[in-house]
Amino acid sequence: MFRNINLLVTFECAARHKSYSLAAVELCISQAAVSQQMRQLERSLETQVFIRKGRQMLLSQQGKSLFESTQKALEIINQGLS
C-alpha cells in the first residue's frame, strides 16, 4: 500500500507543469526537494514515471496512468474538504 500522499501531490504538480522548477514554486519547496521526492516515488513504485529528454520532461505510460488517477483522487479529496 502506498503511504505518502505528499509524493503524489508533488508528482501531480510536476506532471501538470512538466517541470520540477515550476512545481517547486507552486509548492513553495526547492527544486531539489521535488527531484528527491520524485526519485523516492519512482523507487517506491519500482517504475519510471518521467522520461527526461534533455530539458524536456515527459510522462511514461505508467506516469500517464498515475497522473490521471492522482488527479481524480485529489479532486475527490478536495471535494470532501469543501
N, C-alpha and C positions, 0 to 999 in steps of 0.2 A: 504494500500500500504506500502511496506517495504521501509524504507528511509535511512538506514545506510549501505552503501556498505563496509565500513571498517569491520563491523561484518562478512560479507560474505567472505572478503579476509582472515580474521583471521580464520574463520571456514574452508575454503578450505585448508589453510596451516596446521592447526591442524589435519584435517581429512587425508590429504595426508601423513603426518608424523606419524599419530596415536599417537601423543604426544604433549601436551601443551608445554613442555620444548623445544623440537626441533622447534616448531612453533615460540616460543618466540625468540630463537636465530636467526632464519631466518628473522623475522620481526623487530628485534632489539628493542623488548619491554620485559618487565618482564613476567615471567610465571604467576604471579598473575594477570597481565593485560589480558593475554589470557584467563585465567579462568573466570575473571569477564565479559569479552566480550561474552564468550560462555554462561554464565548464562543469560546475557542480551538477547542474540539471542534466547535462549530457551524460555525465558519469553515472548518475543515479538511474537514468532511463536506459543506459547502455546503448545509446544511439546518437547519431549526429542530427541536430535539429536545424543547424545553419550550414550553408555551403558558402565559403568565402572565396571570392574570385577577385584578387587584388583588393580594391577598396569597396567592391560591391558585395552585398550580403543578401543571399537568397535563402529561402526555406527549402529544406529537403522534403521529400514526400512525407516522412514521419513528422517533420516540423509543420507542414501544412495542416496535417490532420490534428496535431496537438494545438495549433493556433486556433482552428475552428472550434474545437472542444473547449479550449480555455476561454475564448470569447463568450461562448454560450454560458459556461459555468459562472464566469464573473458577472455576466448580465443578470443571471438568476440571483446571485448573492446580492448585487446592488438593488434589485427589485425588492428583495426581502428586507433590506435595510431602509427602504423608502417609506 
